[in-house]
Amino acid sequence: MKSRNAWPIMDWNWTWPKEALRDGKRIALTAKEFGLLEYLMRNADRVLSRAQISERVWDIDFDTGTNVVDAYIKLLRKKVDRDFEPKLIHTRVGMGYILTAAP
């Protein structure tokens, strides 16, 4: 039986609380990384600006002088994209980030 708290997206499956699997492999994430991944997955195939991400995941107004979103995207990519194909987290220059199987 499928869990009510499981959401399969592409080759991902994540459950609440804080468990992420990709291609059947468990990915260890911090609470903030999981929150970021969850937000990206809930908005799959949509470009999200740094401001949208910081306001939703960190509950703060976006400060253009900080790179916290970029730093966490980099950490998340190392965990969820480095050893897998296709890469799912993409940068849209001048716009933000998108989680999609399309390059």
C-alpha positions as CSV (number, residue, x, y, z in Angstrom):
1,M,0.0,0.0,0.0
2,K,1.3,3.5,-0.9
3,S,1.9,5.8,2.0
4,R,-0.3,9.0,2.1
5,N,2.9,10.9,2.9
6,A,4.9,9.7,-0.1
7,W,5.3,11.7,-3.3
8,P,7.0,10.1,-6.3
9,I,8.5,12.6,-8.8
10,M,10.7,11.4,-11.7
11,D,13.1,8.9,-10.1
12,W,12.6,10.5,-6.7
13,N,10.5,9.4,-3.8
14,W,10.3,11.5,-0.6
15,T,8.3,10.9,2.5
16,W,7.5,12.9,5.5
17,P,9.3,13.2,7.8
18,K,12.6,14.0,6.1
19,E,13.3,11.0,4.1
20,A,14.5,11.3,0.5
21,L,15.2,8.5,-1.9
22,R,16.6,8.7,-5.5
23,D,16.7,5.6,-7.6
24,G,16.1,3.6,-4.5
25,K,19.1,5.1,-2.6
26,R,18.5,7.0,0.6
27,I,19.8,10.6,0.6
28,A,20.8,12.0,4.0
29,L,19.6,15.7,4.2
30,T,19.6,18.3,6.9
31,A,16.3,19.8,7.9
32,K,17.0,22.9,5.7
33,E,18.2,20.9,2.7
34,F,15.0,18.8,3.0
35,G,12.9,21.9,3.1
36,L,14.6,23.3,0.0
37,L,14.2,20.0,-1.8
38,E,10.5,19.8,-0.8
39,Y,9.9,23.3,-2.1
40,L,11.6,22.6,-5.4
41,M,9.7,19.3,-5.8
42,R,6.3,20.9,-5.0
43,N,7.1,23.4,-7.7
44,A,8.7,21.0,-10.2
45,D,9.1,22.4,-13.7
46,R,8.7,26.0,-12.5
47,V,11.5,28.5,-12.2
48,L,11.8,29.8,-8.7
49,S,13.6,33.0,-7.9
50,R,16.1,33.3,-5.1
51,A,13.6,35.7,-3.4
52,Q,10.8,33.1,-3.6
53,I,13.1,30.4,-2.2
54,S,14.4,32.5,0.7
55,E,11.0,33.7,1.6
56,R,9.5,30.2,1.6
57,V,12.3,28.0,2.9
58,W,14.0,30.5,5.3
59,D,11.0,32.7,6.0
60,I,13.0,35.8,5.4
61,D,13.0,38.7,3.0
62,F,15.6,38.1,0.3
63,D,18.8,40.0,0.8
64,T,20.7,40.5,-2.4
65,G,23.9,40.7,-0.4
66,T,23.7,37.1,0.7
67,N,24.4,33.9,-1.1
68,V,22.6,31.5,1.3
69,V,20.2,30.2,-1.4
70,D,23.1,29.6,-3.8
71,A,25.1,27.9,-1.1
72,Y,22.3,25.5,-0.2
73,I,21.5,24.8,-3.8
74,K,25.2,23.8,-4.2
75,L,25.0,21.5,-1.2
76,L,21.8,20.0,-2.4
77,R,23.2,19.3,-5.8
78,K,26.2,17.5,-4.3
79,K,23.8,15.1,-2.5
80,V,21.0,14.6,-5.0
81,D,22.5,15.1,-8.5
82,R,26.3,14.3,-8.3
83,D,26.0,10.5,-8.6
84,F,22.8,10.4,-10.7
85,E,21.5,11.0,-14.2
86,P,19.6,13.0,-15.3
87,K,20.6,16.1,-13.3
88,L,17.5,17.6,-11.9
89,I,18.4,20.9,-10.3
90,H,19.2,23.5,-12.9
91,T,20.1,27.2,-12.8
92,R,18.2,29.6,-15.1
93,V,20.6,32.5,-15.3
94,G,19.0,35.8,-14.2
95,M,15.9,34.0,-13.1
96,G,16.6,31.4,-10.4
97,Y,16.4,27.6,-10.1
98,I,14.2,24.8,-11.4
99,L,13.8,21.1,-10.6
100,T,13.2,19.3,-13.9
101,A,14.4,16.4,-15.9
102,A,14.6,18.6,-19.0
103,P,18.1,20.4,-19.3
